[in-house]
Amino acid sequence: MDNDMVQIWYYDIENGGVYTGTDVVPANHVLQVGETFIRPEDGLYWPIYFVADKQRWIGTPKEQWLKEHPQPKPEPDPQQVALAGLLKDVAT
């Protein structure tokens, strides 16, 4: 009996092939519609889509994703500012 397991990735065929999840199945699993053994490449940004006729995953370009999801500039909280001031006073 074969106990080998493989990973599959799910995509929504009704929603343009958007990635919906992953699972581990027996190696002899027969793929159903909306499933693939093809792993998405590293570095793809959400949303990620599977293009079935090309048998590949595509994602949003990094620049576009960053434009749509701007990262706030970290600012120290008041406690950190006060601690830094005390450390500066101790150092002098």
C-alpha positions as CSV (number, residue, x, y, z in Angstrom):
1,M,0.0,0.0,0.0
2,D,1.4,3.4,-1.0
3,N,1.4,6.0,1.9
4,D,3.1,8.8,-0.1
5,M,1.3,12.1,0.2
6,V,1.6,15.1,-2.2
7,Q,0.4,18.7,-1.9
8,I,-2.3,20.1,-4.2
9,W,-3.4,23.7,-4.7
10,Y,-7.0,24.8,-5.2
11,Y,-8.2,27.6,-7.4
12,D,-11.7,29.0,-8.0
13,I,-12.7,28.4,-11.6
14,E,-15.8,30.6,-11.2
15,N,-13.6,33.5,-10.0
16,G,-10.9,33.7,-12.6
17,G,-8.7,31.0,-11.2
18,V,-8.0,32.8,-7.9
19,Y,-6.0,30.8,-5.3
20,T,-8.3,29.4,-2.6
21,G,-6.1,27.0,-0.6
22,T,-3.9,23.9,-0.4
23,D,-4.1,20.4,1.0
24,V,-2.2,17.2,1.2
25,V,-3.6,14.2,-0.6
26,P,-2.5,10.6,-1.4
27,A,0.0,10.5,-4.3
28,N,-2.4,8.6,-6.5
29,H,-5.1,11.4,-6.1
30,V,-6.9,12.1,-9.4
31,L,-7.1,15.9,-9.9
32,Q,-10.6,17.4,-10.0
33,V,-11.6,20.7,-11.7
34,G,-10.0,23.5,-9.7
35,E,-7.1,21.5,-8.4
36,T,-3.4,21.4,-9.5
37,F,-0.1,19.8,-8.4
38,I,1.7,23.0,-9.7
39,R,3.1,25.0,-6.8
40,P,2.8,28.8,-7.0
41,E,6.2,30.4,-7.4
42,D,7.8,32.3,-4.5
43,G,7.4,36.1,-4.6
44,L,3.9,36.3,-6.1
45,Y,1.7,39.0,-4.5
46,W,-2.0,38.6,-3.8
47,P,-4.2,38.1,-5.5
48,I,-2.7,35.0,-7.1
49,Y,-4.5,33.3,-10.0
50,F,-4.0,29.9,-11.8
51,V,-4.1,30.2,-15.6
52,A,-5.2,26.6,-16.5
53,D,-4.5,26.8,-20.3
54,K,-0.9,27.9,-19.5
55,Q,-0.6,25.7,-16.4
56,R,1.0,28.5,-14.3
57,W,0.3,30.8,-11.4
58,I,0.4,34.6,-11.9
59,G,0.3,37.3,-9.2
60,T,0.1,41.0,-8.8
61,P,3.4,42.8,-9.6
62,K,5.2,43.9,-6.4
63,E,5.1,47.6,-7.4
64,Q,1.3,47.5,-7.9
65,W,0.8,45.6,-4.6
66,L,2.9,48.1,-2.7
67,K,1.0,51.0,-4.3
68,E,-2.3,49.5,-3.2
69,H,-1.0,48.5,0.3
70,P,1.2,51.3,1.5
71,Q,3.2,50.5,4.5
72,P,3.0,53.0,7.4
73,K,6.3,54.5,8.6
74,P,7.0,53.1,12.0
75,E,7.2,55.8,14.7
76,P,8.3,55.2,18.3
77,D,5.7,55.2,20.9
78,P,6.0,57.7,23.8
79,Q,7.4,55.0,26.2
80,Q,10.3,54.3,23.7
81,V,11.0,58.1,23.3
82,A,11.1,58.5,27.1
83,L,13.4,55.5,27.5
84,A,15.7,56.8,24.8
85,G,15.9,60.1,26.6
86,L,16.8,58.4,29.9
87,L,19.5,56.3,28.2
88,K,20.9,59.4,26.6
89,D,21.0,61.2,30.0
90,V,22.7,58.2,31.6
91,A,25.3,58.1,28.8
92,T,26.2,61.8,29.3
